[in-house]
């Protein structure tokens, strides 16, 4: 893996033509910067890396998270504990602007640090990380941007106020006037209230009309990632009033942001966005049922190829299909490469993974043995232990096929006791079942670098969510780019990515977990193991993973769909070319295209 480096110019990048601003509570910018927790942050980072590669006119806003998410520490029985991951944003350039917002009935000063995402051709997408640790702020307020998803709901609402209200204030100070404000999840929904305040020019929000709200709505795009109601941020009316004040609270209610008596960030975003989408075709359908009064579209997630492809594959593709970095459609040309060369790259990846695990854990794995990988955020619906449902059959299967290795990884949220219990269950099973034929290991502290090693180096990627709770999932996409097939429940992205026996295998839906586990074992025994024993056929399968799924499930394609369907849905091709070239002024665009969807 070669993550996109930070590259900072002496002066801030030109912001005069930045027509899109992307707001996300977490963004994975670099392995050394702990401003992300998992899939949402990785998606945000990959989106910006593709924006830089394709010269999209974008700028991004997030929080600095001085103490990160957490480092996972596992005891010898699998008990998870957590430690901070501090870092110093002072190593980054300052935005040279301090802005002030009013929350909790007092002023709060916010500064920002700039991280430059640099694309393949040198284009820069600047990311501004908001920081409340400013001298003169209340002592408690100075810690509001310390911990990603830390604290209680009051702390979280203060953080989301900083993201939405502070982000808009900073853009104004920077002189950025975007056409489009993209909310990546509901955490940023308060930006809509800040835009309404801007429009009113100091007049009370109580004077806002439906026409004022419609003007704001025409500039906003909202992506929802959560297929269950409990996953959408909600706050009590007392907290809303205490943090935001009565005037903003009334504006939130007028915009439809109150649901079942609670302030609901997703409903606020829904009410003030002209375009709403889920992150896979199935997730869009599930979200449409959740929010029947709003139109919900679908744009399936992707991953940034240059970040997640192994070094061996990058070198191969640079030699054979050199334009892949700026146009991922060229992955289709993998069929012009001898499949044996694809297999050779994977062998290198597997050896690299096992060497890293030996250094990291002291445990040694056999590269000639079929190896499964399961690494996700640990939550009960992801069912990490489904693979271990029938221990006797798993042991017999491992013996029959000449050995089996299973690598697990994943963090449970510090407050998720059920998730932590799942980790202990896997640990317990590993101790009980490990033998000369079956080796199970849970790897501590799943992070960016470990995620890359696993998705590049295992032979089969396993995913077992309970339907329909997988919004999209991107780890299997990273695996596919590296020629690794998936064995997965048909949910999220895999409904679109599964070509049976070609890009991987579907675990059949069933009424019980035992029946689904039986399907998983059947696929391992009757489809996967026989194919694995035929190196030529397996190499062809790896080729299909890249040629079929790598070509589609990438953020270059995803971002192009956002540009044409969500950000600037004009029918005129010339207009889209102009937008990609940085022409973002509304009047200039109107001259190029008179018809809008």
C-alpha positions as CSV (number, residue, x, y, z in Angstrom):
1,X,0.0,0.0,0.0
2,X,1.2,3.5,-0.7
3,X,-1.1,6.0,1.0
4,X,-1.4,9.4,-0.7
5,X,1.2,11.7,1.0
6,X,0.6,15.0,2.5
7,X,2.2,17.8,0.5
8,X,1.8,21.3,1.7
9,X,2.6,24.4,-0.4
10,X,3.9,27.5,1.1
11,X,0.5,29.2,0.6
12,X,-3.0,27.9,0.8
13,X,-4.3,26.4,-2.4
14,X,-6.4,28.7,-4.6
15,X,-10.0,28.4,-3.2
16,X,-11.7,30.8,-5.6
17,X,-13.2,28.1,-7.8
18,X,-14.0,25.5,-5.2
19,X,-17.6,24.7,-6.0
20,X,-18.1,21.7,-3.7
21,X,-17.5,21.5,0.1
22,X,-17.6,18.0,1.7
23,X,-18.4,17.8,5.4
24,X,-17.6,14.6,7.4
25,X,-17.2,14.0,11.1
26,X,-14.3,11.7,10.4
27,X,-11.8,11.5,7.5
28,X,-9.0,9.0,7.1
29,X,-6.2,11.3,5.8
30,X,-3.0,9.3,6.6
31,X,-2.1,6.2,8.7
32,X,-0.2,8.6,11.0
33,X,-3.2,10.9,11.7
34,X,-6.0,9.2,13.8
35,X,-8.9,11.3,12.5
36,X,-11.1,8.3,11.7
37,X,-12.7,5.3,13.3
38,X,-13.6,3.0,10.5
39,X,-15.6,2.7,7.2
40,X,-17.2,6.1,7.2
41,X,-13.9,7.9,7.7
42,X,-12.1,5.6,5.2
43,X,-14.8,6.3,2.6
44,X,-14.5,10.1,3.2
45,X,-10.7,9.9,2.7
46,X,-11.0,7.8,-0.4
47,X,-13.6,10.2,-1.8
48,X,-11.2,13.1,-1.4
49,X,-8.2,11.2,-2.8
50,X,-10.3,10.5,-5.9
51,X,-11.4,14.2,-6.0
52,X,-7.7,15.1,-6.0
53,X,-6.8,12.5,-8.7
54,X,-9.6,13.8,-11.0
55,X,-9.1,17.5,-10.3
56,X,-12.6,17.9,-8.8
57,X,-13.2,21.5,-7.4
58,X,-13.6,20.4,-3.8
59,X,-12.7,21.4,-0.3
60,X,-13.5,19.5,2.9
61,X,-14.3,20.2,6.5
62,X,-13.8,17.9,9.6
63,X,-12.7,18.0,13.2
64,X,-9.1,17.6,14.4
65,X,-9.7,14.8,17.0
66,X,-6.5,15.5,19.0
67,X,-6.7,12.2,20.9
68,X,-8.1,10.2,18.0
69,X,-10.6,7.3,18.3
70,X,-8.7,4.7,20.3
71,X,-6.0,2.1,20.2
72,X,-7.3,-1.4,20.9
73,X,-5.5,-3.5,23.5
74,X,-6.6,-7.2,23.8
75,X,-5.7,-9.3,26.8
76,X,-4.8,-13.0,26.5
77,X,-8.5,-13.9,26.8
78,X,-9.7,-11.3,24.3
79,X,-10.8,-8.6,26.7
80,X,-10.7,-5.2,24.9
81,X,-9.4,-2.1,26.6
82,X,-8.8,1.3,25.0
83,X,-6.0,3.9,25.0
84,X,-5.9,7.4,23.4
85,X,-4.0,8.0,20.2
86,X,-2.8,11.5,20.6
87,X,-1.2,13.5,17.7
88,X,-0.1,17.1,17.2
89,X,-2.0,19.0,14.5
90,X,0.6,21.8,15.0
91,X,2.7,19.9,12.5
92,X,0.2,21.0,9.8
93,X,-0.2,24.5,8.3
94,X,-2.7,26.7,10.1
95,X,-5.7,28.0,8.2
96,X,-4.6,31.5,9.5
97,X,-8.2,32.2,10.5
98,X,-9.9,32.0,13.8
99,X,-13.7,32.1,13.8
100,X,-16.3,32.5,16.6
101,X,-19.6,30.7,16.9
102,X,-22.1,30.9,19.8
103,X,-23.1,27.7,21.5
104,X,-24.0,26.9,25.1
105,X,-25.0,30.6,25.4
106,X,-21.3,31.7,25.1
107,X,-18.8,32.4,22.3
108,X,-16.5,29.6,21.2
109,X,-13.4,30.3,19.2
110,X,-12.4,27.8,16.5
111,X,-9.2,27.6,14.6
112,X,-8.3,25.1,11.8
113,X,-5.4,23.1,10.5
114,X,-5.0,22.3,6.8
115,X,-4.2,18.9,5.4
116,X,-3.6,18.8,1.6
117,X,-4.8,15.7,-0.3
118,X,-2.6,15.7,-3.3
119,X,-3.8,13.9,-6.5
120,X,-1.9,11.9,-9.1
121,X,-1.5,15.0,-11.3
122,X,-0.8,17.4,-8.5
123,X,-4.2,18.8,-7.9
124,X,-4.8,19.6,-4.2
125,X,-8.0,19.1,-2.2
126,X,-7.5,21.0,1.1
127,X,-9.1,19.6,4.2
128,X,-9.7,21.9,7.2
129,X,-9.7,20.3,10.6
130,X,-11.6,22.4,13.2
131,X,-10.0,22.8,16.6
132,X,-11.6,24.2,19.8
133,X,-8.4,24.1,21.8
134,X,-7.9,27.9,21.6
135,X,-6.7,30.1,24.4
136,X,-9.5,32.1,25.8
137,X,-12.2,29.4,25.4
138,X,-13.8,27.9,28.4
139,X,-11.6,25.1,29.8
140,X,-14.2,22.4,29.1
141,X,-14.8,23.8,25.6
142,X,-11.2,23.4,24.7
143,X,-11.5,19.6,24.8
144,X,-14.6,19.4,22.5
145,X,-12.5,18.4,19.5
146,X,-10.3,15.9,21.4
147,X,-12.1,12.6,21.0
148,X,-13.9,11.1,17.9
149,X,-17.3,9.7,19.1
150,X,-16.3,10.3,22.7
151,X,-18.2,11.6,25.6
152,X,-22.0,11.7,26.1
153,X,-24.8,13.1,23.9
154,X,-24.2,16.6,25.1
155,X,-20.5,16.4,24.1
156,X,-21.6,14.9,20.8
157,X,-24.1,17.7,20.0
158,X,-21.4,20.3,20.8
159,X,-19.0,18.6,18.4
160,X,-21.7,18.5,15.7
161,X,-22.4,22.2,16.3
162,X,-18.7,22.9,15.8
163,X,-18.6,20.9,12.6
164,X,-21.7,22.4,11.0
165,X,-21.8,26.0,12.4
166,X,-18.0,26.3,12.7
167,X,-17.4,24.9,9.2
168,X,-19.6,27.4,7.5
169,X,-18.1,30.2,9.5
170,X,-14.6,29.1,8.4
171,X,-15.6,28.9,4.7
172,X,-16.9,32.4,4.9
173,X,-13.6,33.6,6.5
174,X,-11.7,31.8,3.7
175,X,-13.8,33.4,1.0
176,X,-15.1,30.1,-0.2
177,X,-18.6,30.3,-1.7
178,X,-19.5,26.7,-2.8
179,X,-22.5,25.8,-5.0
180,X,-22.8,22.4,-3.2
181,X,-22.6,21.4,0.5
182,X,-22.3,17.7,0.8
183,X,-23.2,16.2,4.3
184,X,-21.5,12.8,4.6
185,X,-23.9,11.4,7.3
186,X,-26.1,13.5,9.5
187,X,-23.4,14.7,11.9
188,X,-22.9,17.8,9.7
189,X,-26.6,18.7,9.4
190,X,-26.3,21.9,11.4
191,X,-24.5,23.5,8.5
192,X,-28.0,24.0,7.0
193,X,-28.9,26.2,10.0
194,X,-25.7,28.1,9.5
195,X,-26.5,28.7,5.9
196,X,-29.9,29.9,6.9
197,X,-28.3,32.3,9.3
198,X,-26.0,33.6,6.6
199,X,-29.0,34.1,4.3
200,X,-30.8,36.2,6.9
201,X,-27.8,38.4,7.4
202,X,-28.1,38.8,11.1
203,X,-31.9,38.9,11.3
204,X,-33.5,36.3,13.7
205,X,-34.0,32.8,12.4
206,X,-37.7,33.2,13.4
207,X,-38.0,35.4,10.3
208,X,-36.9,32.6,7.9
209,X,-39.6,31.7,5.4
210,X,-40.2,28.6,3.4
211,X,-38.6,30.4,0.5
212,X,-35.4,31.0,2.5
213,X,-35.3,27.3,3.5
214,X,-35.8,26.3,-0.1
215,X,-32.8,28.4,-1.2
216,X,-30.6,26.6,1.4
217,X,-32.1,23.2,0.3
218,X,-31.1,23.8,-3.3
219,X,-27.4,23.9,-2.3
220,X,-27.4,20.8,0.0
221,X,-26.7,17.1,-0.6
222,X,-27.1,14.4,2.1
223,X,-25.7,10.9,2.1
224,X,-27.1,8.5,4.7
225,X,-25.1,5.5,5.7
226,X,-27.2,4.0,8.5
227,X,-30.0,1.4,7.7
228,X,-31.4,1.3,11.3
229,X,-33.2,4.1,13.2
230,X,-31.0,3.8,16.3
231,X,-27.9,4.7,14.2
232,X,-29.2,8.2,13.5
233,X,-28.0,10.9,16.0
234,X,-30.8,12.2,18.2
235,X,-30.8,14.7,21.0
236,X,-33.4,15.8,23.6
237,X,-35.1,19.1,23.3
238,X,-33.4,20.4,26.5
239,X,-30.0,19.6,25.2
240,X,-30.9,21.2,21.8
241,X,-32.0,24.4,23.6
242,X,-29.0,24.5,25.9
243,X,-26.4,24.0,23.2
244,X,-28.0,25.8,20.3
245,X,-30.4,28.3,21.8
246,X,-34.1,28.9,21.4
247,X,-33.8,30.7,18.0
248,X,-31.9,27.8,16.3
249,X,-34.1,25.2,18.0
250,X,-37.2,26.8,16.5
251,X,-35.5,26.9,13.1
252,X,-34.7,23.2,13.4
253,X,-38.3,22.4,14.1
254,X,-39.5,24.5,11.2
255,X,-37.2,22.6,8.9
256,X,-38.5,19.2,9.9
257,X,-35.6,18.3,12.2
258,X,-37.8,17.1,15.1
259,X,-38.9,13.5,14.9
260,X,-40.7,11.6,17.7
261,X,-40.1,14.5,20.0
262,X,-36.3,14.5,19.5
263,X,-33.9,16.6,17.5
264,X,-32.9,14.2,14.7
265,X,-29.9,15.1,12.6
266,X,-30.9,12.9,9.7
267,X,-34.3,14.5,9.5
268,X,-32.8,17.9,9.6
269,X,-30.5,17.0,6.7
270,X,-33.4,15.3,4.8
271,X,-35.6,18.4,5.2
272,X,-33.0,20.8,3.9
273,X,-31.4,18.8,1.1
274,X,-32.4,18.7,-2.6
275,X,-30.6,15.3,-3.1
276,X,-30.5,12.4,-0.7
277,X,-28.8,9.0,-1.4
278,X,-28.0,5.7,0.2
279,X,-24.6,4.1,-0.3
280,X,-25.7,0.9,-2.3
281,X,-28.7,0.1,-4.4
282,X,-30.2,-2.1,-1.6
283,X,-29.4,0.5,1.0
284,X,-31.2,3.1,-1.0
285,X,-34.3,0.9,-1.0
286,X,-34.1,0.3,2.7
287,X,-33.6,4.0,3.4
288,X,-36.6,4.8,1.2
289,X,-38.8,2.7,3.4
290,X,-37.3,4.4,6.5
291,X,-37.9,7.9,5.1
292,X,-41.0,7.4,2.8
293,X,-41.8,11.2,2.7
294,X,-38.4,11.9,1.0
295,X,-37.0,10.8,-2.3
296,X,-33.9,8.6,-1.7
297,X,-31.5,7.8,-4.5
298,X,-28.6,5.4,-4.6
299,X,-24.9,5.8,-5.3
300,X,-22.9,2.8,-4.4
301,X,-19.7,3.3,-2.5
302,X,-16.2,2.6,-3.8
303,X,-12.6,2.6,-2.6
304,X,-9.5,4.6,-3.8
305,X,-7.5,2.2,-5.9
306,X,-4.1,3.8,-5.5
307,X,-4.5,3.7,-1.7
308,X,-5.6,0.1,-1.4
309,X,-3.8,-1.7,-4.2
310,X,-0.6,-3.5,-3.0
311,X,2.8,-2.4,-4.2
312,X,3.1,-5.5,-6.4
313,X,-0.1,-4.8,-8.2
314,X,0.6,-1.1,-8.6
315,X,3.9,-1.9,-10.3
316,X,2.2,-4.5,-12.6
317,X,-0.5,-2.0,-13.6
318,X,1.9,0.9,-14.0
319,X,3.7,-1.4,-16.5
320,X,0.7,-2.8,-18.3
321,X,-2.2,-0.2,-18.0
322,X,-0.4,3.0,-16.9
323,X,-3.5,5.3,-17.0
324,X,-5.3,3.4,-14.2
325,X,-4.5,6.0,-11.6
326,X,-6.6,8.7,-13.1
327,X,-9.2,6.4,-14.9
328,X,-10.1,3.2,-13.0
329,X,-12.1,2.0,-16.0
330,X,-8.7,0.7,-17.3
331,X,-8.9,-2.1,-14.7
332,X,-11.0,-3.9,-17.3
333,X,-7.8,-4.3,-19.3
334,X,-6.5,-6.7,-16.7
335,X,-7.8,-9.4,-19.1
336,X,-4.9,-8.6,-21.3
337,X,-2.4,-9.6,-18.6
338,X,-1.4,-13.2,-18.1
339,X,-3.5,-14.6,-15.2
340,X,-0.3,-16.2,-13.8
341,X,1.1,-12.7,-13.2
342,X,-2.0,-11.8,-11.2
343,X,-1.5,-14.9,-9.1
344,X,2.2,-14.1,-8.6
345,X,1.3,-10.6,-7.2
346,X,-1.1,-12.2,-4.7
347,X,1.5,-14.7,-3.5
348,X,3.8,-11.7,-2.8
349,X,1.0,-10.0,-0.9
350,X,0.3,-13.1,1.2
351,X,3.9,-13.5,2.1
352,X,4.1,-9.8,3.1
353,X,1.0,-10.2,5.3
354,X,2.4,-13.3,7.1
355,X,5.8,-11.7,7.6
356,X,4.1,-8.6,9.1
357,X,2.0,-10.8,11.4
358,X,5.1,-12.8,12.5
359,X,6.7,-9.5,13.5
360,X,3.6,-8.1,15.1
361,X,2.3,-11.2,17.0
362,X,5.1,-13.8,17.0
363,X,2.7,-16.3,15.3
364,X,3.6,-17.9,11.9
365,X,1.2,-18.8,9.2
366,X,1.6,-21.1,6.2
367,X,1.4,-19.3,2.7
368,X,0.4,-22.6,1.1
369,X,-2.8,-23.0,3.2
370,X,-6.2,-21.5,2.3
371,X,-6.6,-18.4,4.4
372,X,-9.8,-16.6,5.2
373,X,-10.0,-13.0,6.4
374,X,-12.7,-11.3,8.5
375,X,-12.0,-7.8,9.7
376,X,-14.8,-5.3,10.4
377,X,-16.0,-2.9,13.1
378,X,-17.3,-5.4,15.7
379,X,-21.0,-5.0,16.1
380,X,-23.5,-7.8,16.8
381,X,-25.2,-7.4,13.4
382,X,-21.9,-8.1,11.6
383,X,-21.8,-11.6,13.3
384,X,-18.1,-12.2,13.5
385,X,-18.7,-15.6,15.1
386,X,-21.0,-17.0,12.4
387,X,-18.0,-18.6,10.8
388,X,-17.5,-20.6,14.0
389,X,-21.2,-21.6,14.4
390,X,-20.5,-25.3,13.9
391,X,-17.1,-26.1,15.4
392,X,-17.1,-29.8,14.6
393,X,-17.9,-29.2,11.0
394,X,-15.3,-26.5,10.7
395,X,-12.6,-28.8,12.1
396,X,-13.6,-31.6,9.8
397,X,-13.6,-29.3,6.8
398,X,-10.1,-28.0,7.6
399,X,-8.8,-31.6,7.8
400,X,-10.5,-32.5,4.6
401,X,-9.2,-29.7,2.4
402,X,-5.6,-29.9,3.7
403,X,-5.7,-27.1,6.2
404,X,-7.5,-23.8,6.9
405,X,-6.3,-20.5,8.5
406,X,-8.8,-17.8,9.6
407,X,-7.6,-14.3,10.5
408,X,-10.0,-12.0,12.5
409,X,-9.6,-8.3,13.4
410,X,-11.8,-5.5,14.4
411,X,-12.6,-3.0,17.2
412,X,-15.7,-2.7,19.3
413,X,-16.9,0.7,20.3
414,X,-15.8,1.3,23.9
415,X,-19.4,1.4,25.1
416,X,-20.5,-1.7,23.1
417,X,-20.3,-4.5,25.7
418,X,-22.0,-6.9,23.3
419,X,-19.4,-6.3,20.6
420,X,-16.6,-6.8,23.2
421,X,-18.2,-10.1,24.1
422,X,-18.0,-11.2,20.5
423,X,-14.3,-10.7,20.4
424,X,-14.0,-12.8,23.5
425,X,-16.1,-15.5,21.9
426,X,-13.7,-15.6,18.9
427,X,-10.7,-15.8,21.2
428,X,-12.3,-18.6,23.1
429,X,-13.0,-20.6,19.9
430,X,-9.5,-20.1,18.7
431,X,-8.1,-21.6,21.9
432,X,-10.5,-24.5,21.8
433,X,-10.3,-25.3,18.0
434,X,-6.7,-24.6,17.0
435,X,-5.0,-27.7,15.7
436,X,-2.5,-28.8,13.1
437,X,-5.2,-28.4,10.4
438,X,-7.1,-25.3,11.7
439,X,-5.5,-22.1,12.9
440,X,-7.7,-19.2,14.1
441,X,-6.1,-15.9,15.2
442,X,-7.6,-12.5,16.3
443,X,-5.2,-9.7,15.5
444,X,-5.1,-6.7,17.8
445,X,-5.8,-3.0,16.8
446,X,-7.4,-3.2,13.4
447,X,-6.3,0.0,11.6
448,X,-5.5,1.4,8.2
449,X,-2.2,-0.5,7.7
450,X,-3.5,-3.8,9.0
451,X,-6.7,-3.4,6.9
452,X,-4.5,-3.0,3.8
453,X,-2.3,-6.0,4.6
454,X,-5.4,-8.2,5.2
455,X,-7.4,-7.2,2.2
456,X,-4.3,-7.7,0.0
457,X,-3.0,-10.9,1.5
458,X,-5.8,-13.3,2.5
459,X,-7.2,-15.7,-0.1
460,X,-11.0,-15.2,0.6
461,X,-12.7,-12.2,2.3
462,X,-15.6,-13.3,4.5
463,X,-18.5,-11.0,5.5
464,X,-21.6,-12.2,7.4
465,X,-23.9,-9.3,8.3
466,X,-27.5,-9.8,9.3
467,X,-29.7,-8.6,6.4
468,X,-30.6,-5.8,5.8
469,X,-28.2,-4.0,8.2
470,X,-25.2,-3.7,5.9
471,X,-25.4,-0.3,4.3
472,X,-22.6,-1.0,1.8
473,X,-19.3,-2.3,3.2
474,X,-16.0,-1.4,1.5
475,X,-13.5,-3.9,2.9
476,X,-14.6,-6.5,0.3
477,X,-14.1,-3.9,-2.5
478,X,-10.5,-3.4,-1.3
479,X,-10.0,-7.2,-1.4
480,X,-11.5,-7.4,-4.9
481,X,-9.0,-4.8,-6.2
482,X,-6.3,-7.1,-5.1
483,X,-7.8,-10.2,-6.7
484,X,-9.3,-11.5,-3.5
485,X,-12.9,-13.0,-3.9
486,X,-15.6,-12.6,-1.2
487,X,-17.7,-15.2,0.5
488,X,-20.6,-13.0,1.8
489,X,-24.2,-12.6,2.7
490,X,-26.1,-10.9,-0.1
491,X,-26.4,-7.5,1.4
492,X,-24.9,-4.0,0.9
493,X,-22.5,-3.8,-2.1
494,X,-22.2,-7.6,-2.5
495,X,-25.7,-7.8,-4.1
496,X,-24.2,-5.8,-6.9
497,X,-20.7,-7.4,-6.8
498,X,-21.4,-11.1,-6.6
499,X,-21.1,-13.2,-9.7
500,X,-21.2,-16.7,-8.3
501,X,-18.0,-18.7,-8.9
502,X,-16.6,-15.7,-10.8
503,X,-16.0,-12.9,-8.3
504,X,-16.9,-14.9,-5.2
505,X,-19.8,-16.7,-3.6
506,X,-23.0,-15.8,-1.9
507,X,-24.0,-17.2,1.5
508,X,-27.6,-18.2,1.0
509,X,-30.3,-16.5,3.0
510,X,-32.0,-18.6,5.6
511,X,-34.4,-18.4,8.5
512,X,-31.8,-19.3,11.1
513,X,-28.1,-18.5,11.7
514,X,-27.4,-22.2,11.8
515,X,-28.7,-22.6,8.3
516,X,-26.7,-19.6,7.0
517,X,-23.6,-21.1,8.6
518,X,-24.3,-24.4,6.9
519,X,-24.5,-22.6,3.6
520,X,-21.1,-20.9,4.3
521,X,-19.5,-24.3,5.1
522,X,-21.1,-25.8,2.0
523,X,-19.6,-23.1,-0.2
524,X,-16.2,-23.6,1.4
525,X,-16.3,-27.3,1.0
526,X,-17.9,-27.7,-2.4
527,X,-17.0,-24.6,-4.3
528,X,-14.1,-22.7,-2.8
529,X,-11.7,-25.6,-1.8
530,X,-12.0,-27.4,-5.1
531,X,-11.3,-24.2,-7.1
532,X,-8.4,-23.4,-4.7
533,X,-6.8,-26.7,-5.5
534,X,-6.6,-25.7,-9.2
535,X,-4.1,-22.8,-9.4
536,X,-4.9,-21.9,-13.0
537,X,-8.7,-21.6,-12.3
538,X,-8.0,-19.7,-9.1
539,X,-5.8,-17.2,-11.0
540,X,-8.6,-16.6,-13.5
541,X,-11.0,-16.0,-10.5
542,X,-8.5,-13.4,-9.2
543,X,-8.5,-11.8,-12.6
544,X,-12.3,-11.5,-12.6
545,X,-12.3,-9.8,-9.2
546,X,-10.2,-7.0,-10.6
547,X,-11.6,-6.8,-14.1
548,X,-15.3,-6.9,-13.0
549,X,-15.4,-5.5,-9.5
550,X,-12.3,-3.4,-9.4
551,X,-13.5,-1.5,-12.5
552,X,-16.8,-0.5,-10.8
553,X,-16.4,-0.4,-7.0
554,X,-13.9,2.5,-6.8
555,X,-14.3,6.1,-5.7
556,X,-13.4,7.5,-9.1
557,X,-16.6,6.0,-10.5
558,X,-18.5,6.9,-7.3
559,X,-17.4,10.5,-7.4
560,X,-18.3,10.8,-11.1
561,X,-21.9,9.8,-10.2
562,X,-22.0,12.3,-7.4
563,X,-20.9,15.0,-9.8
564,X,-23.4,14.2,-12.5
565,X,-26.4,13.0,-10.4
566,X,-26.1,14.9,-7.1
567,X,-23.8,17.9,-7.3
568,X,-24.5,19.3,-10.8
569,X,-27.4,17.3,-12.4
570,X,-27.3,19.1,-15.7
571,X,-28.1,17.3,-18.9
572,X,-25.6,19.2,-21.0
573,X,-22.3,17.3,-21.5
574,X,-20.4,20.5,-22.0
575,X,-21.6,21.7,-18.6
576,X,-20.1,18.6,-16.9
577,X,-16.8,19.2,-18.7
578,X,-16.8,22.8,-17.5
579,X,-17.5,21.8,-13.9
580,X,-14.7,19.3,-13.9
581,X,-12.4,22.0,-15.3
582,X,-13.3,24.2,-12.3
583,X,-16.0,26.5,-13.7
584,X,-18.4,26.8,-10.8
585,X,-20.0,30.2,-11.2
586,X,-23.8,29.8,-11.5
587,X,-24.1,32.3,-14.3
588,X,-21.3,30.8,-16.3
589,X,-22.9,27.3,-16.0
590,X,-26.3,28.7,-16.9
591,X,-24.8,30.0,-20.2
592,X,-23.5,26.5,-21.0
593,X,-26.7,24.5,-20.1
594,X,-30.2,25.8,-19.9
595,X,-31.9,22.6,-18.9
596,X,-31.6,21.1,-15.5
597,X,-33.1,17.9,-14.3
